[in-house]
Amino acid sequence: MFIKRFQPFFIHLLLWTGIFLITLYLPLNSTLVLICFIPVVIVDLWLSFTLGLMLLLPAERSFSNVPGHLISEEQEIDGYPVRWIRTPIDDSKPLAILIHGWNSRALNMEGRSKIYLDSGYNVILFEMRAHGGNIPVDHWAAMHACHDFEKVMEIYSNNGWLDNGFIVHGHSMGGFIAQRGLRAELETSNNLKGVILESPVTSYSLINNRTCTVLRIPEFLHPWMMRRLLRHYNSMNDPHYQIADIKFLESPQWGLPNAPTLLVQAKLDDTLGEKHWRHLVDVHSNRDTNFRYHIVEELKHSYERSNEERDQLILDWMKDESLFF
């Protein structure tokens, strides 16, 4: 799969090598012309190589033992064992599902889950593939995690765990997964009562632009790199994971749950910046939705298992939306 990730680079390298070898049999002037194009060759190879770098893989982590009061379960989906951690299920209670962020793990959401446990909910901590000690993968994409989440939601529904209503709390990339996996046209979203998005990803184009900036790719090339990346991604994935248009990768096309939604945003978000939450606010401002947002001064993007201001905002919102049980 390493070869597939960097396939554009190897193809371009082979092409330029072939052109160079051909010029060796041509008049001297042709070789000199090619030498003059060396900067172009270097730039082209670098841009081709960066496509592979953009398809990041989660950091491999060791498995963390699950505390005795929680239950670890998994279900094989498309050949991959997808895992979640849950409290014992009380059939009389609603459900809160928490989704962690990129390079994090399900247990990192346990601190946030106390809000919902104390409010009368069963709790599930969903773990994205290749995270938290899960089996590594050769290629990771948000569409893979969304597919996993939608399939486990069908399992939860079949178990009757969604029957009393449910809410979902997604952090960072987990917020992006939640928006897709809770769209209104899915039958599993019928009993959705609320969505909490904490410093969420809202656009993959914005992720691409930030990555391009880190890789020192000029801003005017960012849209072109996104189109190249999308073609490369589609060439690596089965049809049900493929994406036809860049606009699909951002709200509202990506998904806009039809339920009361709370955005709790870290003011100093060094990971995503302001553009993601501003994009989501703009989307909701043009629609008749039950949407509220707060910028939390002392909240950081990561390492915030507990934060009093964030937790109180969520509790106040739950009270306003009659989500206590």
C-alpha positions, 0 to 999 in steps of 0.5 A, a space after each residue: 500500500 506504500 507503493 499505492 500511496 506514492 504511486 503518482 510520484 513513482 509514475 512521474 519519476 519513471 516518466 522523467 527518467 525515460 525522457 532523460 534517457 531518450 535525450 541522451 540519443 538526441 542532439 546536444 541542444 535537446 539535452 541542454 533544454 532538458 537540463 534547463 527544465 530541472 527546476 520544473 522536474 524537481 517541483 513536479 516530483 515534489 508535488 507528486 510526492 506530497 500526495 502520498 504525504 497528505 494521505 496520513 495514517 494515524 500513529 500506531 499506539 498500544 492497546 489500553 486496558 479498559 476499566 472494569 466498569 466499561 465493556 469493550 466490544 467489536 464487530 467485523 465490518 468489511 473485514 476490519 474489527 471495529 471497536 467501541 466501549 460502553 457502559 452496561 445498557 439499561 433499556 429504560 435509558 437513552 444513549 449518548 455516543 461519543 466520538 474521539 478525534 484524530 490520533 486519539 482514542 475512545 478512552 480519551 472521551 471518558 471524562 466527557 462522558 461523565 456529563 451524560 452518565 450523570 444526566 441519565 444516559 447509557 454511554 458508548 465510546 466509539 473508536 475509529 479504525 486504526 486508533 487506540 491500539 486497533 489494528 493498523 491499516 494501510 490507508 485511512 480516510 474519513 469515509 472509512 470511519 464514516 462507513 464504520 460508524 454508520 454500520 455500528 449505528 445499525 447494530 445499535 439500532 437492531 439492539 434497541 439501544 437507540 429506541 429511547 432517543 440518543 445524542 452524539 458528542 463528536 470532538 474534532 475529526 469525531 465531529 466530522 464523522 458525526 455530521 456525516 453519520 447522522 444525516 437525516 436520510 439515514 434511518 438510524 437518525 430517526 431518534 436523534 435528539 441532539 448533537 454536540 460538536 466540539 472544535 469540529 472538522 467541517 471541511 476537508 478542503 480546509 484540511 488540505 489547505 492547511 497541509 499544503 501550507 505545512 508542506 510549503 506549497 504556494 496558496 494558488 496551488 492549493 485547489 489544484 492539489 485538492 483535485 489531484 488528491 481527490 483523483 488519487 484517493 479515488 484510484 485507491 478506494 472501492 466505489 462505495 468509498 469514492 467521492 465525486 466532487 470536492 464540495 461533497 467533503 464539507 458541510 452541508 453536503 457532507 451531512 447536516 443532522 436534523 436535530 438541535 446542535 451545539 458547537 463548543 469551540 476552543 478559542 485558541 484552536 492551534 490544530 484547526 484554526 478559526 475557518 472550520 467553525 466559522 464555516 459551520 456557523 455560516 452554513 447554519 446561519 443560512 438555514 432554519 436550524 436549531 443551532 447554537 455556538 459558544 467560543 470557550 476562552 480557556 478551552 484547548 483543542 486537545 487534552 481536555 478530558 475535563 473542562 468546567 466551562 465546556 461541561 456547563 455549557 453542554 449541561 445548560 444546553 441539555 436543560 434548554 432542549 429537555 435532554 435530561 432523563 
